[in-house]
Amino acid sequence: MSIQLDHIHFTYFEDRKDLLPGFSASFSSSEITVLTGASGCGKSTLLYLAAGIYPHGAGILREGTVRVEGEDPAKLTPPRRCALVGMMFQNPELQFCMDTVKNELVFCLENICMDPSDMDGVIDEALEFSGVLHLKERTLISLSGGERQKVMLACLMALRPKWLLLDEPFANIDDRSARTIAAKLKEMNRVYGTGILAVDHRLDNWLEAADTIRVMEDGQLRPEVMTPDSLDPDVLESLGVIVPGHSYRPDIPPVKEGKTVLTLEHLSVHHKNEPVLTDVTAAFKAGHIYAIVGPSGCGKSTLFGALSGIFPYKGKAFLEGKDLKKLKKTDLGKIGFVTQNPQDQFVADTVRDEIMVGLKDKDTAPQVSEQVLRGIRLWRYRDISPYMLSQGQQRRLGVAALMAYDCHMLVCDEPTYAQDRRNTKAIMDGLCSQARERGVALLFSTHDRQLAADYADEIWELKEGSLHAFHQSGH
């Protein structure tokens, strides 16, 4: 049983060179294979081809064949394809169709014509597998990014396809939950024979589960076949992979004492009478960098949503001494937000215009926007819509666009989500340097403890509804 790709020539645009130029590879269902490598090297594209989404959904397959268990997935009916291969996107929100967790799983099972009398047991088993049985009746819109990823894994578990294709499955999940799920994926592979092919820029959570680790570069597999016991850190780091335990070696100016920009006093938030945040008290100073860590669903995104006005809160929040709830229009731009889903924040028709919107000096805007886009390696996409970019590219654009505004406080929800090492470092070096030089208070959430330790002046852990400061690195 295998996935076989032979002499694949694939491109997204007729007049562009092939992203996969003559790609050939086979993957066995008897093991868990993790594909890693720099952003844009073709990993996600390979998954979409194996899932049968491409070329029907996008792109041009100039030449070559794709076979999953001997069948071309792109030519199968939806029910047959669901039984053969299931895929989780980088952003699982794009896959949901229904309003609640339970209804989403019912919808999945209806698509494979399961007897309704059998559904309840299958749904509960799948949710238990992903550790989200307690979310069964919750609305999908009320879940955190990590909780949504777990729900999508539950959907795939319920469908029980022969192959699971996972694109950055742990990007918004805390390490403990990720390793628990990785262990269960290993059980699926060993006990049920489910083939698993995953794309990930971080290998930490696969060390106990993966059998084979392959690196892609420029649309091809490199010859090295690694295992968790035989990783070559130097090769991986040079190719943009985030190596377990290796510092990002931040390149940012030292911290200077600054005035307090944002103060939170006993802030609390409830969802449908359930407490999410109970007593958040903290102060954030200009030019300082703060990281918030904590398990998926602990309330990080809820806290950021409260600050942006999405969620009502009790308690007090002051931006430079002014009540956040009573800010005038002239003050609203002083606090900027980078959301988990960058598509939510785009306002312009092209990538270049997205940067130029925030630039005050229109005489220098063309030169500055070019400099910014070259810095985040998006200059060649300057004239296309931001919505045509990959998830990782959209994330880089969203972060860069916000930094063009004159913010006093910048709040970033997982700014390095689904990025390779090179882009992670570029984003964080840029964000933190700008924060230092412009006196902006920077607050970001992350599940990458190494990233938090390397870049933050203070790390806050969100647990049991409140913030707990436990580290000060002294940059």
C-alpha beads as a LAMMPS data file, in Angstrom:
LAMMPS data file: protein, C-alpha beads

475 atoms
474 bonds

1 atom types
1 bond types

-500.0 500.0 xlo xhi
-500.0 500.0 ylo yhi
-500.0 500.0 zlo zhi

Masses

1 110.0

Atoms # bond

1 1 1 0.000 0.000 0.000
2 1 1 1.532 3.302 -1.041
3 1 1 1.302 6.780 -2.499
4 1 1 3.199 6.914 -5.781
5 1 1 4.048 10.104 -7.673
6 1 1 5.859 9.657 -10.993
7 1 1 7.550 12.416 -13.014
8 1 1 5.249 15.164 -11.733
9 1 1 5.527 18.533 -13.492
10 1 1 3.157 20.918 -11.691
11 1 1 2.766 24.704 -11.762
12 1 1 0.199 27.205 -10.502
13 1 1 0.509 29.509 -13.547
14 1 1 0.936 28.593 -17.199
15 1 1 3.732 31.129 -17.714
16 1 1 5.685 30.198 -14.568
17 1 1 8.277 27.509 -14.055
18 1 1 7.238 24.221 -12.454
19 1 1 7.018 24.181 -8.667
20 1 1 7.420 20.410 -8.817
21 1 1 9.836 19.852 -11.740
22 1 1 9.823 16.123 -12.526
23 1 1 9.062 15.040 -8.955
24 1 1 9.009 11.306 -8.224
25 1 1 8.576 9.567 -4.886
26 1 1 6.719 6.803 -3.102
27 1 1 5.493 6.661 0.478
28 1 1 4.563 3.454 2.295
29 1 1 1.475 3.143 4.471
30 1 1 3.425 0.915 6.858
31 1 1 5.224 3.930 8.333
32 1 1 4.721 7.550 9.334
33 1 1 6.604 9.900 7.009
34 1 1 7.218 13.562 7.837
35 1 1 8.109 15.961 5.029
36 1 1 10.010 19.063 6.049
37 1 1 11.944 21.836 4.339
38 1 1 11.839 25.563 3.625
39 1 1 8.574 27.391 2.955
40 1 1 7.593 27.321 -0.708
41 1 1 9.569 24.189 -1.627
42 1 1 6.427 22.272 -2.661
43 1 1 5.472 20.254 0.435
44 1 1 1.834 21.372 0.679
45 1 1 1.415 21.178 -3.095
46 1 1 2.491 17.538 -2.964
47 1 1 -0.187 16.814 -0.343
48 1 1 -2.904 18.524 -2.400
49 1 1 -1.971 16.389 -5.396
50 1 1 -2.038 13.203 -3.320
51 1 1 -5.424 14.222 -1.909
52 1 1 -6.888 14.695 -5.390
53 1 1 -7.605 18.395 -4.748
54 1 1 -5.089 19.462 -7.399
55 1 1 -5.149 19.902 -10.343
56 1 1 -8.980 20.018 -10.288
57 1 1 -9.022 22.764 -7.623
58 1 1 -6.014 24.782 -8.810
59 1 1 -2.822 24.614 -10.816
60 1 1 -1.745 22.738 -13.908
61 1 1 -0.409 19.181 -13.967
62 1 1 1.669 19.336 -17.142
63 1 1 2.922 15.789 -16.897
64 1 1 3.090 12.790 -14.577
65 1 1 0.802 10.503 -12.583
66 1 1 -0.471 10.366 -9.003
67 1 1 -1.627 7.076 -7.535
68 1 1 -2.915 6.318 -4.036
69 1 1 -3.323 2.581 -3.573
70 1 1 -3.203 2.318 -7.365
71 1 1 -5.997 4.857 -7.979
72 1 1 -5.921 8.439 -9.225
73 1 1 -7.612 10.346 -6.357
74 1 1 -8.518 13.272 -8.612
75 1 1 -10.802 10.993 -10.654
76 1 1 -12.698 9.434 -7.751
77 1 1 -16.190 10.372 -6.581
78 1 1 -16.229 12.230 -3.218
79 1 1 -17.400 9.192 -1.175
80 1 1 -14.700 6.955 -2.690
81 1 1 -12.056 9.626 -2.209
82 1 1 -13.082 10.112 1.448
83 1 1 -12.570 6.394 2.040
84 1 1 -9.160 6.516 0.392
85 1 1 -7.559 9.725 1.614
86 1 1 -8.326 12.448 4.140
87 1 1 -6.465 15.750 4.400
88 1 1 -6.162 18.434 7.044
89 1 1 -5.288 21.908 5.711
90 1 1 -2.915 24.346 7.407
91 1 1 -6.001 26.378 8.303
92 1 1 -8.734 23.862 9.271
93 1 1 -11.296 26.667 9.462
94 1 1 -11.392 26.578 5.638
95 1 1 -12.701 22.988 5.787
96 1 1 -15.613 23.433 8.196
97 1 1 -19.154 23.585 6.816
98 1 1 -21.439 23.423 9.873
99 1 1 -22.053 25.459 13.019
100 1 1 -21.166 23.097 15.883
101 1 1 -18.550 20.423 16.480
102 1 1 -21.135 17.630 16.582
103 1 1 -22.890 18.813 13.422
104 1 1 -19.565 18.986 11.584
105 1 1 -18.860 15.332 12.353
106 1 1 -22.419 14.338 11.440
107 1 1 -21.944 16.109 8.103
108 1 1 -18.686 14.201 7.492
109 1 1 -20.329 10.870 8.200
110 1 1 -23.365 11.688 6.048
111 1 1 -20.949 12.176 3.148
112 1 1 -19.910 8.534 3.412
113 1 1 -23.546 7.436 3.875
114 1 1 -23.112 6.068 7.397
115 1 1 -26.237 4.744 9.108
116 1 1 -27.411 7.501 11.526
117 1 1 -27.839 4.938 14.293
118 1 1 -24.083 4.277 14.207
119 1 1 -23.004 7.914 14.254
120 1 1 -23.075 8.787 17.956
121 1 1 -20.555 6.124 18.939
122 1 1 -18.209 6.974 16.061
123 1 1 -18.405 10.698 16.845
124 1 1 -17.660 10.246 20.555
125 1 1 -14.747 7.907 19.798
126 1 1 -13.251 10.371 17.312
127 1 1 -13.595 13.347 19.671
128 1 1 -12.092 11.314 22.512
129 1 1 -9.178 10.420 20.229
130 1 1 -8.410 14.122 19.689
131 1 1 -9.035 15.066 23.315
132 1 1 -11.989 17.345 22.557
133 1 1 -15.039 15.331 23.627
134 1 1 -15.900 18.182 26.009
135 1 1 -16.285 20.505 22.982
136 1 1 -18.950 18.357 21.309
137 1 1 -21.766 20.914 21.616
138 1 1 -19.616 24.028 21.153
139 1 1 -19.877 26.272 18.108
140 1 1 -16.843 26.103 15.848
141 1 1 -16.541 29.885 15.772
142 1 1 -16.033 29.947 19.548
143 1 1 -13.011 27.590 19.461
144 1 1 -9.354 28.537 19.526
145 1 1 -7.116 27.758 16.562
146 1 1 -5.675 24.757 18.372
147 1 1 -9.100 23.409 19.283
148 1 1 -10.179 23.698 15.637
149 1 1 -7.168 21.670 14.556
150 1 1 -8.089 18.962 17.050
151 1 1 -11.682 18.922 15.786
152 1 1 -10.494 18.509 12.192
153 1 1 -8.315 15.597 13.304
154 1 1 -11.430 14.114 14.905
155 1 1 -13.282 14.478 11.591
156 1 1 -10.522 12.570 9.808
157 1 1 -10.484 9.939 12.551
158 1 1 -14.248 9.425 12.150
159 1 1 -13.924 8.940 8.394
160 1 1 -11.111 6.383 8.831
161 1 1 -9.549 6.785 5.356
162 1 1 -6.703 4.545 4.270
163 1 1 -4.373 7.581 4.250
164 1 1 -4.132 10.714 6.397
165 1 1 -2.416 13.745 4.867
166 1 1 -1.614 16.364 7.500
167 1 1 -0.406 19.876 6.672
168 1 1 1.184 21.439 9.779
169 1 1 -1.184 19.513 12.087
170 1 1 0.325 20.876 15.321
171 1 1 0.837 24.519 14.305
172 1 1 -1.713 25.829 16.839
173 1 1 -1.516 23.003 19.383
174 1 1 0.560 23.020 22.557
175 1 1 3.428 20.542 22.756
176 1 1 1.808 18.202 25.298
177 1 1 -1.374 17.844 23.240
178 1 1 0.642 17.508 20.029
179 1 1 2.704 14.641 21.411
180 1 1 -0.404 12.913 22.718
181 1 1 -2.012 13.141 19.274
182 1 1 1.237 12.043 17.585
183 1 1 1.203 8.927 19.779
184 1 1 -2.399 8.225 18.772
185 1 1 -1.529 8.716 15.110
186 1 1 1.206 6.151 15.583
187 1 1 -1.418 3.805 17.063
188 1 1 -3.635 4.363 14.010
189 1 1 -0.725 3.494 11.766
190 1 1 0.339 0.404 13.692
191 1 1 -3.071 -0.983 14.698
192 1 1 -5.353 0.069 11.836
193 1 1 -2.752 0.301 9.062
194 1 1 -3.571 3.938 8.281
195 1 1 -0.885 5.516 6.110
196 1 1 0.276 8.902 7.442
197 1 1 2.123 11.563 5.446
198 1 1 2.638 14.831 7.329
199 1 1 4.210 18.192 6.507
200 1 1 5.818 20.052 9.400
201 1 1 8.483 22.721 9.901
202 1 1 8.981 21.642 13.513
203 1 1 10.098 18.104 14.266
204 1 1 9.901 18.211 18.082
205 1 1 6.508 16.565 18.335
206 1 1 7.307 13.779 15.867
207 1 1 10.422 12.417 17.556
208 1 1 8.538 9.546 19.227
209 1 1 6.151 8.841 16.349
210 1 1 7.803 9.343 12.953
211 1 1 9.567 6.506 11.163
212 1 1 11.060 8.486 8.299
213 1 1 11.884 12.183 7.853
214 1 1 12.434 13.490 4.343
215 1 1 13.570 16.983 3.362
216 1 1 12.276 18.786 0.280
217 1 1 14.273 21.464 -1.509
218 1 1 13.223 23.346 -4.657
219 1 1 10.473 20.905 -5.534
220 1 1 12.522 17.741 -5.063
221 1 1 13.270 15.288 -2.278
222 1 1 16.816 15.447 -1.032
223 1 1 18.642 12.082 -0.975
224 1 1 18.990 11.939 2.824
225 1 1 16.540 9.552 4.503
226 1 1 16.553 10.484 8.191
227 1 1 14.959 8.988 11.280
228 1 1 14.335 10.702 14.627
229 1 1 17.527 9.035 15.868
230 1 1 19.663 10.156 12.948
231 1 1 18.744 13.801 12.434
232 1 1 21.510 15.979 10.997
233 1 1 20.947 19.338 12.748
234 1 1 23.392 21.251 10.529
235 1 1 21.750 20.077 7.305
236 1 1 18.254 20.680 8.655
237 1 1 19.043 24.161 9.948
238 1 1 20.696 25.176 6.665
239 1 1 17.532 24.111 4.822
240 1 1 15.192 26.172 6.985
241 1 1 13.970 23.437 9.328
242 1 1 13.318 24.266 12.997
243 1 1 15.691 21.948 14.861
244 1 1 14.633 20.699 18.316
245 1 1 16.554 22.476 21.081
246 1 1 18.443 24.882 18.779
247 1 1 18.359 28.604 19.529
248 1 1 17.045 31.011 16.911
249 1 1 19.972 33.320 17.751
250 1 1 17.926 36.540 17.808
251 1 1 19.392 39.686 16.301
252 1 1 17.632 42.512 18.150
253 1 1 18.750 45.618 20.074
254 1 1 18.886 45.514 23.895
255 1 1 15.823 46.601 25.861
256 1 1 15.486 50.147 27.177
257 1 1 13.215 51.291 29.970
258 1 1 9.910 52.581 28.592
259 1 1 6.615 53.938 29.825
260 1 1 3.637 51.663 30.417
261 1 1 1.493 51.385 27.278
262 1 1 -1.191 48.861 28.263
263 1 1 -2.502 48.005 31.739
264 1 1 -4.944 45.189 32.502
265 1 1 -6.722 45.031 35.860
266 1 1 -8.740 41.960 36.874
267 1 1 -9.954 41.363 33.328
268 1 1 -12.391 38.448 32.844
269 1 1 -14.236 36.953 29.854
270 1 1 -17.046 34.391 29.714
271 1 1 -18.333 32.352 26.762
272 1 1 -21.990 31.399 27.299
273 1 1 -21.601 31.747 31.069
274 1 1 -18.473 29.574 31.067
275 1 1 -15.397 31.380 32.439
276 1 1 -12.440 31.515 30.031
277 1 1 -10.470 34.345 31.642
278 1 1 -11.087 34.971 35.336
279 1 1 -8.490 37.455 36.617
280 1 1 -5.939 38.822 34.135
281 1 1 -3.750 41.543 35.590
282 1 1 -0.608 42.750 33.785
283 1 1 1.270 45.787 32.488
284 1 1 3.166 46.132 29.195
285 1 1 5.869 48.741 28.561
286 1 1 7.028 50.528 25.412
287 1 1 9.883 48.810 23.605
288 1 1 9.490 45.612 25.616
289 1 1 8.689 42.195 24.154
290 1 1 6.259 39.842 25.888
291 1 1 5.365 36.246 25.053
292 1 1 2.237 34.429 26.195
293 1 1 2.364 30.631 26.312
294 1 1 -0.125 28.036 27.501
295 1 1 -2.060 24.977 26.300
296 1 1 -4.495 25.102 23.390
297 1 1 -7.823 26.544 24.480
298 1 1 -6.462 28.216 27.627
299 1 1 -7.680 31.634 26.461
300 1 1 -4.809 33.310 24.600
301 1 1 -6.906 34.156 21.539
302 1 1 -9.800 35.111 23.803
303 1 1 -7.574 37.620 25.604
304 1 1 -6.498 39.140 22.304
305 1 1 -10.124 39.171 21.140
306 1 1 -11.120 41.072 24.274
307 1 1 -8.417 43.682 23.630
308 1 1 -9.609 44.125 20.045
309 1 1 -13.254 44.500 21.043
310 1 1 -14.466 41.143 19.678
311 1 1 -15.322 39.722 23.100
312 1 1 -16.943 41.717 25.937
313 1 1 -14.999 41.709 29.189
314 1 1 -15.290 42.768 32.785
315 1 1 -12.500 44.533 34.612
316 1 1 -10.326 47.376 33.344
317 1 1 -7.979 47.835 30.377
318 1 1 -6.115 51.097 29.813
319 1 1 -4.137 52.107 26.715
320 1 1 -1.752 54.891 27.738
321 1 1 -4.076 55.745 30.608
322 1 1 -7.280 55.787 28.534
323 1 1 -10.064 53.256 29.054
324 1 1 -9.876 50.821 26.117
325 1 1 -13.679 50.715 25.857
326 1 1 -13.889 54.494 25.483
327 1 1 -11.115 55.190 22.982
328 1 1 -11.742 57.898 20.407
329 1 1 -11.364 57.124 16.710
330 1 1 -8.036 58.953 16.667
331 1 1 -6.679 56.507 19.281
332 1 1 -7.953 53.250 17.740
333 1 1 -4.904 52.856 15.492
334 1 1 -2.540 52.898 18.460
335 1 1 -3.088 49.192 19.077
336 1 1 -2.648 46.801 16.157
337 1 1 -3.533 43.113 15.840
338 1 1 -2.147 40.246 13.782
339 1 1 -4.802 37.510 13.895
340 1 1 -4.374 33.730 13.677
341 1 1 -6.064 33.873 10.269
342 1 1 -4.359 36.654 8.263
343 1 1 -7.158 36.631 5.666
344 1 1 -9.336 38.365 8.257
345 1 1 -7.197 41.516 8.167
346 1 1 -6.438 42.125 4.468
347 1 1 -7.887 45.368 3.056
348 1 1 -6.137 45.867 -0.304
349 1 1 -6.397 44.272 -3.747
350 1 1 -2.716 43.457 -4.191
351 1 1 0.164 42.351 -2.005
352 1 1 2.039 45.616 -2.584
353 1 1 -0.995 47.782 -1.814
354 1 1 -1.482 45.861 1.448
355 1 1 1.877 47.234 2.622
356 1 1 1.371 50.722 1.162
357 1 1 -1.952 51.257 2.965
358 1 1 -0.143 51.689 6.264
359 1 1 2.688 53.930 5.025
360 1 1 2.194 57.607 5.841
361 1 1 4.855 59.083 3.564
362 1 1 3.373 58.443 0.123
363 1 1 6.482 59.852 -1.629
364 1 1 8.694 57.100 -0.243
365 1 1 5.966 54.430 -0.095
366 1 1 6.938 52.697 -3.375
367 1 1 10.567 52.286 -2.274
368 1 1 9.674 51.272 1.283
369 1 1 7.060 48.747 0.160
370 1 1 9.579 47.151 -2.206
371 1 1 12.136 46.940 0.594
372 1 1 9.583 45.346 2.941
373 1 1 8.365 42.807 0.376
374 1 1 11.880 41.820 -0.615
375 1 1 12.686 41.378 3.072
376 1 1 9.838 38.894 3.520
377 1 1 10.481 37.284 0.111
378 1 1 7.148 38.284 -1.437
379 1 1 8.292 40.882 -3.981
380 1 1 7.590 38.626 -6.968
381 1 1 3.960 38.328 -5.795
382 1 1 3.495 42.097 -5.471
383 1 1 0.755 42.425 -8.113
384 1 1 -1.468 39.489 -7.116
385 1 1 -4.240 39.340 -4.530
386 1 1 -3.180 38.541 -0.950
387 1 1 -5.774 35.751 -1.029
388 1 1 -3.784 33.919 -3.702
389 1 1 -0.791 33.506 -1.380
390 1 1 -0.109 30.365 0.617
391 1 1 -0.986 30.311 4.322
392 1 1 2.638 30.900 5.290
393 1 1 3.015 33.752 2.824
394 1 1 -0.206 35.356 4.044
395 1 1 1.127 35.201 7.600
396 1 1 4.324 37.038 6.606
397 1 1 2.354 39.678 4.721
398 1 1 -0.063 40.199 7.611
399 1 1 2.766 40.776 10.087
400 1 1 4.670 43.113 7.744
401 1 1 1.541 45.129 6.900
402 1 1 0.754 45.804 10.563
403 1 1 4.305 46.977 11.231
404 1 1 3.815 49.662 8.578
405 1 1 1.202 51.346 10.792
406 1 1 2.053 53.781 13.579
407 1 1 1.136 51.469 16.462
408 1 1 2.053 52.000 20.122
409 1 1 1.060 48.430 21.010
410 1 1 1.211 45.428 18.677
411 1 1 -0.589 42.181 19.550
412 1 1 0.315 39.114 17.448
413 1 1 -1.545 35.806 17.715
414 1 1 0.946 33.095 16.672
415 1 1 2.962 35.360 14.310
416 1 1 5.240 32.490 13.186
417 1 1 2.467 29.937 12.617
418 1 1 3.459 27.420 9.878
419 1 1 6.751 29.175 9.061
420 1 1 10.123 27.587 8.415
421 1 1 13.160 28.514 10.506
422 1 1 14.386 31.175 8.093
423 1 1 11.042 32.982 7.929
424 1 1 10.425 32.530 11.666
425 1 1 13.696 34.270 12.440
426 1 1 13.087 36.979 9.826
427 1 1 9.609 37.718 11.197
428 1 1 10.702 37.804 14.825
429 1 1 13.905 39.777 14.185
430 1 1 11.888 42.317 12.203
431 1 1 9.054 42.570 14.726
432 1 1 11.333 42.843 17.733
433 1 1 13.769 45.289 16.148
434 1 1 10.882 47.537 15.113
435 1 1 9.433 47.307 18.614
436 1 1 12.750 48.342 20.137
437 1 1 13.496 51.163 17.694
438 1 1 9.981 52.650 17.632
439 1 1 9.153 52.077 21.292
440 1 1 6.264 49.709 20.524
441 1 1 5.080 47.275 23.190
442 1 1 5.018 43.864 21.477
443 1 1 2.856 41.042 22.820
444 1 1 2.799 37.700 21.000
445 1 1 1.468 34.218 21.675
446 1 1 3.308 31.045 20.730
447 1 1 3.507 27.309 21.402
448 1 1 7.229 27.382 20.598
449 1 1 8.903 27.655 24.019
450 1 1 12.324 28.078 22.408
451 1 1 11.042 31.064 20.438
452 1 1 9.587 32.625 23.585
453 1 1 12.819 32.083 25.527
454 1 1 14.966 33.562 22.744
455 1 1 12.940 36.687 21.965
456 1 1 10.805 37.735 24.930
457 1 1 11.916 40.003 27.756
458 1 1 9.130 38.485 29.822
459 1 1 7.193 35.254 29.324
460 1 1 3.686 34.979 30.716
461 1 1 1.856 31.677 31.068
462 1 1 -1.922 31.726 30.791
463 1 1 -3.414 29.050 33.022
464 1 1 -6.570 28.691 35.062
465 1 1 -7.845 31.964 33.629
466 1 1 -5.002 34.261 34.677
467 1 1 -1.510 35.318 33.615
468 1 1 1.543 34.173 35.551
469 1 1 4.947 35.743 34.858
470 1 1 7.693 33.150 35.243
471 1 1 10.660 34.235 33.149
472 1 1 12.605 37.360 32.365
473 1 1 15.447 36.879 29.874
474 1 1 16.973 40.339 30.127
475 1 1 17.640 41.045 26.427

Bonds

1 1 1 2
2 1 2 3
3 1 3 4
4 1 4 5
5 1 5 6
6 1 6 7
7 1 7 8
8 1 8 9
9 1 9 10
10 1 10 11
11 1 11 12
12 1 12 13
13 1 13 14
14 1 14 15
15 1 15 16
16 1 16 17
17 1 17 18
18 1 18 19
19 1 19 20
20 1 20 21
21 1 21 22
22 1 22 23
23 1 23 24
24 1 24 25
25 1 25 26
26 1 26 27
27 1 27 28
28 1 28 29
29 1 29 30
30 1 30 31
31 1 31 32
32 1 32 33
33 1 33 34
34 1 34 35
35 1 35 36
36 1 36 37
37 1 37 38
38 1 38 39
39 1 39 40
40 1 40 41
41 1 41 42
42 1 42 43
43 1 43 44
44 1 44 45
45 1 45 46
46 1 46 47
47 1 47 48
48 1 48 49
49 1 49 50
50 1 50 51
51 1 51 52
52 1 52 53
53 1 53 54
54 1 54 55
55 1 55 56
56 1 56 57
57 1 57 58
58 1 58 59
59 1 59 60
60 1 60 61
61 1 61 62
62 1 62 63
63 1 63 64
64 1 64 65
65 1 65 66
66 1 66 67
67 1 67 68
68 1 68 69
69 1 69 70
70 1 70 71
71 1 71 72
72 1 72 73
73 1 73 74
74 1 74 75
75 1 75 76
76 1 76 77
77 1 77 78
78 1 78 79
79 1 79 80
80 1 80 81
81 1 81 82
82 1 82 83
83 1 83 84
84 1 84 85
85 1 85 86
86 1 86 87
87 1 87 88
88 1 88 89
89 1 89 90
90 1 90 91
91 1 91 92
92 1 92 93
93 1 93 94
94 1 94 95
95 1 95 96
96 1 96 97
97 1 97 98
98 1 98 99
99 1 99 100
100 1 100 101
101 1 101 102
102 1 102 103
103 1 103 104
104 1 104 105
105 1 105 106
106 1 106 107
107 1 107 108
108 1 108 109
109 1 109 110
110 1 110 111
111 1 111 112
112 1 112 113
113 1 113 114
114 1 114 115
115 1 115 116
116 1 116 117
117 1 117 118
118 1 118 119
119 1 119 120
120 1 120 121
121 1 121 122
122 1 122 123
123 1 123 124
124 1 124 125
125 1 125 126
126 1 126 127
127 1 127 128
128 1 128 129
129 1 129 130
130 1 130 131
131 1 131 132
132 1 132 133
133 1 133 134
134 1 134 135
135 1 135 136
136 1 136 137
137 1 137 138
138 1 138 139
139 1 139 140
140 1 140 141
141 1 141 142
142 1 142 143
143 1 143 144
144 1 144 145
145 1 145 146
146 1 146 147
147 1 147 148
148 1 148 149
149 1 149 150
150 1 150 151
151 1 151 152
152 1 152 153
153 1 153 154
154 1 154 155
155 1 155 156
156 1 156 157
157 1 157 158
158 1 158 159
159 1 159 160
160 1 160 161
161 1 161 162
162 1 162 163
163 1 163 164
164 1 164 165
165 1 165 166
166 1 166 167
167 1 167 168
168 1 168 169
169 1 169 170
170 1 170 171
171 1 171 172
172 1 172 173
173 1 173 174
174 1 174 175
175 1 175 176
176 1 176 177
177 1 177 178
178 1 178 179
179 1 179 180
180 1 180 181
181 1 181 182
182 1 182 183
183 1 183 184
184 1 184 185
185 1 185 186
186 1 186 187
187 1 187 188
188 1 188 189
189 1 189 190
190 1 190 191
191 1 191 192
192 1 192 193
193 1 193 194
194 1 194 195
195 1 195 196
196 1 196 197
197 1 197 198
198 1 198 199
199 1 199 200
200 1 200 201
201 1 201 202
202 1 202 203
203 1 203 204
204 1 204 205
205 1 205 206
206 1 206 207
207 1 207 208
208 1 208 209
209 1 209 210
210 1 210 211
211 1 211 212
212 1 212 213
213 1 213 214
214 1 214 215
215 1 215 216
216 1 216 217
217 1 217 218
218 1 218 219
219 1 219 220
220 1 220 221
221 1 221 222
222 1 222 223
223 1 223 224
224 1 224 225
225 1 225 226
226 1 226 227
227 1 227 228
228 1 228 229
229 1 229 230
230 1 230 231
231 1 231 232
232 1 232 233
233 1 233 234
234 1 234 235
235 1 235 236
236 1 236 237
237 1 237 238
238 1 238 239
239 1 239 240
240 1 240 241
241 1 241 242
242 1 242 243
243 1 243 244
244 1 244 245
245 1 245 246
246 1 246 247
247 1 247 248
248 1 248 249
249 1 249 250
250 1 250 251
251 1 251 252
252 1 252 253
253 1 253 254
254 1 254 255
255 1 255 256
256 1 256 257
257 1 257 258
258 1 258 259
259 1 259 260
260 1 260 261
261 1 261 262
262 1 262 263
263 1 263 264
264 1 264 265
265 1 265 266
266 1 266 267
267 1 267 268
268 1 268 269
269 1 269 270
270 1 270 271
271 1 271 272
272 1 272 273
273 1 273 274
274 1 274 275
275 1 275 276
276 1 276 277
277 1 277 278
278 1 278 279
279 1 279 280
280 1 280 281
281 1 281 282
282 1 282 283
283 1 283 284
284 1 284 285
285 1 285 286
286 1 286 287
287 1 287 288
288 1 288 289
289 1 289 290
290 1 290 291
291 1 291 292
292 1 292 293
293 1 293 294
294 1 294 295
295 1 295 296
296 1 296 297
297 1 297 298
298 1 298 299
299 1 299 300
300 1 300 301
301 1 301 302
302 1 302 303
303 1 303 304
304 1 304 305
305 1 305 306
306 1 306 307
307 1 307 308
308 1 308 309
309 1 309 310
310 1 310 311
311 1 311 312
312 1 312 313
313 1 313 314
314 1 314 315
315 1 315 316
316 1 316 317
317 1 317 318
318 1 318 319
319 1 319 320
320 1 320 321
321 1 321 322
322 1 322 323
323 1 323 324
324 1 324 325
325 1 325 326
326 1 326 327
327 1 327 328
328 1 328 329
329 1 329 330
330 1 330 331
331 1 331 332
332 1 332 333
333 1 333 334
334 1 334 335
335 1 335 336
336 1 336 337
337 1 337 338
338 1 338 339
339 1 339 340
340 1 340 341
341 1 341 342
342 1 342 343
343 1 343 344
344 1 344 345
345 1 345 346
346 1 346 347
347 1 347 348
348 1 348 349
349 1 349 350
350 1 350 351
351 1 351 352
352 1 352 353
353 1 353 354
354 1 354 355
355 1 355 356
356 1 356 357
357 1 357 358
358 1 358 359
359 1 359 360
360 1 360 361
361 1 361 362
362 1 362 363
363 1 363 364
364 1 364 365
365 1 365 366
366 1 366 367
367 1 367 368
368 1 368 369
369 1 369 370
370 1 370 371
371 1 371 372
372 1 372 373
373 1 373 374
374 1 374 375
375 1 375 376
376 1 376 377
377 1 377 378
378 1 378 379
379 1 379 380
380 1 380 381
381 1 381 382
382 1 382 383
383 1 383 384
384 1 384 385
385 1 385 386
386 1 386 387
387 1 387 388
388 1 388 389
389 1 389 390
390 1 390 391
391 1 391 392
392 1 392 393
393 1 393 394
394 1 394 395
395 1 395 396
396 1 396 397
397 1 397 398
398 1 398 399
399 1 399 400
400 1 400 401
401 1 401 402
402 1 402 403
403 1 403 404
404 1 404 405
405 1 405 406
406 1 406 407
407 1 407 408
408 1 408 409
409 1 409 410
410 1 410 411
411 1 411 412
412 1 412 413
413 1 413 414
414 1 414 415
415 1 415 416
416 1 416 417
417 1 417 418
418 1 418 419
419 1 419 420
420 1 420 421
421 1 421 422
422 1 422 423
423 1 423 424
424 1 424 425
425 1 425 426
426 1 426 427
427 1 427 428
428 1 428 429
429 1 429 430
430 1 430 431
431 1 431 432
432 1 432 433
433 1 433 434
434 1 434 435
435 1 435 436
436 1 436 437
437 1 437 438
438 1 438 439
439 1 439 440
440 1 440 441
441 1 441 442
442 1 442 443
443 1 443 444
444 1 444 445
445 1 445 446
446 1 446 447
447 1 447 448
448 1 448 449
449 1 449 450
450 1 450 451
451 1 451 452
452 1 452 453
453 1 453 454
454 1 454 455
455 1 455 456
456 1 456 457
457 1 457 458
458 1 458 459
459 1 459 460
460 1 460 461
461 1 461 462
462 1 462 463
463 1 463 464
464 1 464 465
465 1 465 466
466 1 466 467
467 1 467 468
468 1 468 469
469 1 469 470
470 1 470 471
471 1 471 472
472 1 472 473
473 1 473 474
474 1 474 475
